Amino acid sequence: MTRLQEAPPPGGDMDSSKAATRAATVASAQDERQGVNARSAPPTMPHTFQATFLPAPERVSGIRRSAAAFLRTSGVPDQTADDVVLLVSELVTNAVNHGRGEVTLRALAANDRVAVTVSTESKERAVVREAGLDDESGRGMFLVGALADTWGITAGMTWCVLRYEPRDGGSVTA
């Protein structure tokens, strides 16, 4: 069974996504202090998405398609959306294979960032392992580290944040 729903905005009852939301907010505040994030358009309301499902490998492709649809309707640029969908696939697959209980994906897209959290009922912190040269799997978190602007792992949850240049003509300068 998969439950898809619009998730509440930050400050709602999305407790397990607080780390990603906090990371996106802290990064925005740091950028503003450093003059890095000049926008010509006012901030937009966040777009949110949540899916909770039983851990089964066959669910991953459907969740990937749902995340892609959410990102399209949220106005996230195609290249960033492609990267986010890849990371959703990796994080959800890890949760299905190594977590406990239901898996919950939450995504928040606002202004120039997408924050993603994937959580399970596990009380243990995931351990990132190093894949051997001949291993067929085990490189997903290295992809997360390479594509995400920031990411982290807590007990039962993995999160990441990706920045992008808004489509509405706003600019991100360094």
C-alpha positions in Angstrom: 0.0 0.0 0.0 1.2 3.5 -0.8 -0.2 6.6 0.7 0.6 9.8 -1.3 -0.4 13.2 0.1 0.4 16.8 0.1 2.7 17.3 3.1 2.2 20.2 5.5 4.6 23.1 5.2 7.6 23.6 7.5 6.4 24.0 11.1 3.6 21.4 10.5 3.8 17.8 11.7 6.7 16.7 9.5 9.0 16.1 12.5 11.3 13.7 10.7 12.1 16.2 7.9 13.2 19.0 10.3 16.8 18.3 9.6 16.6 18.8 5.9 14.3 21.9 6.2 16.7 23.3 8.9 19.6 22.7 6.6 17.9 24.5 3.7 16.9 27.4 5.9 20.4 27.7 7.5 22.0 27.6 4.0 19.6 30.4 2.8 20.4 32.5 5.9 24.1 32.1 5.4 23.8 32.9 1.7 21.9 36.1 2.5 24.5 37.2 5.0 27.3 36.6 2.5 25.3 38.3 -0.4 25.4 35.0 -2.3 21.7 34.6 -3.1 20.4 37.7 -4.8 16.8 37.2 -6.1 14.8 39.4 -8.4 11.6 37.7 -7.4 10.0 37.4 -4.0 10.2 34.1 -2.1 7.6 31.5 -3.2 5.4 29.3 -1.0 7.0 25.9 -0.6 5.7 22.9 -2.5 5.6 19.7 -0.5 5.1 16.0 -1.2 4.9 12.9 1.0 4.6 9.2 0.3 4.5 6.5 2.9 4.7 2.8 1.7 5.6 -0.7 2.8 9.2 -1.6 2.0 9.1 -3.5 -1.2 11.7 -3.2 -4.1 8.9 -3.0 -6.7 7.7 0.3 -5.0 10.8 2.2 -5.9 10.0 2.9 -9.6 6.5 4.2 -8.7 7.9 6.5 -6.0 10.6 7.7 -8.5 7.8 8.6 -11.0 5.8 10.3 -8.3 8.8 12.4 -7.2 9.4 13.4 -10.8 5.8 14.5 -11.3 6.0 16.5 -8.0 9.2 18.3 -9.1 7.8 19.1 -12.6 4.7 20.7 -11.0 6.9 22.6 -8.5 8.9 24.3 -11.2 12.2 22.7 -10.4 14.5 22.9 -13.5 14.9 19.6 -15.4 18.5 19.0 -14.7 18.0 19.5 -10.9 14.8 17.4 -11.1 16.8 14.6 -12.8 19.4 14.7 -10.0 16.8 14.7 -7.3 15.0 11.7 -8.8 18.3 9.8 -8.9 18.9 10.6 -5.2 15.3 9.7 -4.3 15.8 6.4 -6.0 19.1 5.7 -4.1 17.7 6.8 -0.7 14.4 4.9 -1.1 16.2 1.8 -2.3 18.5 2.0 0.8 15.5 2.4 3.1 13.7 -0.5 1.5 16.8 -2.8 1.7 18.2 -1.8 5.1 15.4 0.0 7.1 12.6 -1.2 9.3 8.9 -0.8 8.9 7.2 1.7 6.6 9.2 4.0 4.4 8.3 7.7 4.2 9.6 10.0 1.5 9.2 13.8 2.0 10.2 16.5 -0.4 10.1 20.2 -0.1 10.8 22.6 -3.0 11.0 26.3 -2.4 12.8 29.2 -4.0 16.1 27.7 -5.0 16.3 24.5 -3.0 14.9 21.0 -2.9 15.1 19.2 0.5 14.4 15.4 0.5 14.1 13.1 3.5 13.6 9.4 3.5 12.8 7.8 6.9 12.0 4.4 8.3 11.0 3.1 11.8 14.6 2.1 12.4 16.2 3.4 15.5 19.8 2.8 14.2 21.9 5.3 12.3 22.7 4.0 8.8 26.3 3.3 8.1 27.9 4.3 4.8 30.1 1.6 3.5 32.8 1.7 0.9 32.1 -0.5 -2.1 34.8 -2.7 -3.5 35.9 -2.5 -7.1 33.9 -5.6 -8.1 30.8 -4.9 -6.0 27.6 -4.4 -8.0 26.1 -2.1 -5.4 27.0 0.1 -2.5 27.8 3.4 -4.2 24.5 5.2 -3.7 25.5 7.4 -0.8 28.6 8.5 -2.8 26.2 9.7 -5.5 24.3 11.5 -2.8 27.5 13.1 -1.6 28.5 14.1 -5.2 25.2 15.6 -6.2 23.7 17.1 -3.1 24.8 20.5 -1.7 24.4 19.0 1.8 23.2 15.7 3.2 23.2 13.7 6.4 22.1 10.6 8.3 20.3 10.3 11.6 18.7 7.4 13.3 16.1 6.1 10.8 16.5 9.0 8.3 18.7 10.1 5.5 18.3 13.6 4.0 19.8 15.8 1.3 19.4 19.4 -0.1 20.1 20.5 -3.7 20.2 24.1 -4.8 19.1 25.3 -8.3 18.6 28.5 -10.2 14.9 29.4 -10.2 13.1 29.4 -13.5 11.4 32.7 -12.8 14.5 34.7 -13.7 15.8 34.9 -10.2 19.5 34.5 -10.0 22.0 32.7 -7.8 25.4 34.3 -7.9 28.6 33.3 -6.3 
